[in-house]
Amino acid sequence: MSEMVTVIIPAYNAEKTLADAVHSAAAQELSETGAGAMSIIIIDDASTDGTTQVIDELKAKYPGLIIGLHNSKNMGQASCRNLGIEQATGEYIAFLDADDVWREGKLKAQLRVMDRTGAVMCATARELYDADMNSMGRTIPIAKKVSYRDLLTDNSIACSSVLIKSDIVKRFRMMDGDIHEDYILWLQILREYGWGAGINKPYLKSRLSDSGKSRAKLHAAVMRFRSYRAAGIAAIPAALYFCVYAVKGILKYRGVRIKL
């Protein structure tokens, strides 16, 4: 049976969370009949804790399902995902961070939507959790269609929620640096293909941690502008998009939703 989905999981010092992420991926069904092959590529980014042992234990639990790759030095999430993309053999690629968890039915729902709409990628809504995996009572929604223009001022696409056609994403690479590398990738893809599909159901349980590089608001703002420029957007339009993004962010946290 040809492989349908390759799941890519970068892991750095993830001994406490990696197993939950992998279990949630391994439990996915790809069709109503359960048919369809999947593999999970875990890239150990030179971890210094027990991540390597956890990967070995997971490979023993799921024989033939998991491929473990090990970096000799720390490369960062973008490089890890690029390595996973290069090694992927599935028709589709799904991204999952080592501290996030999927709900049952995620991949099946996304495959169904992509088949019906012809979308090259599909993301889902996400529910936010704290570092101890307690729900924060907040869900980040997503529209049924996310266009390139929508994405310029409101990044509703969470990396761990994305399923994308392999031949599309293999034409691009995630960029390294103090930028939103996944956001730049979605901008590049949607600029060429126009739109992606969304499922407004929180199939992703997204864990927030204090070490996340986008948690500090000022730092996140700087990263946002850098990301526009890295995506090839000229300085003046980038500044305008950033202003709209900032205003929408302020209004969102005040409970006001706007559409521009």
Secondary structure, DSSP 4 states (H G I P E B T S, - for coil): --EEEEEEEEESS-TTTHHHHHHHHHT--SSTT---EEEEEEEE-S-SSSHHHHHHHHHHHSTTTEEEEE-SS---HHHHHHHHHHH--SSEEEE--TT-EEPTTHHHHHHHHHHHH--SEEEEEEEEE-TTS-EEEEEE---SEEEHHHHHH-----GGG-EEEHHHHTT--PPPSSS-HHHHHHHHHHHHH-EEEEEEEEEEEEEP-TT-TT-SHHHHHHHHHHHHHHTT--HHHHHHHHHHHHHHHHHHHTT-----
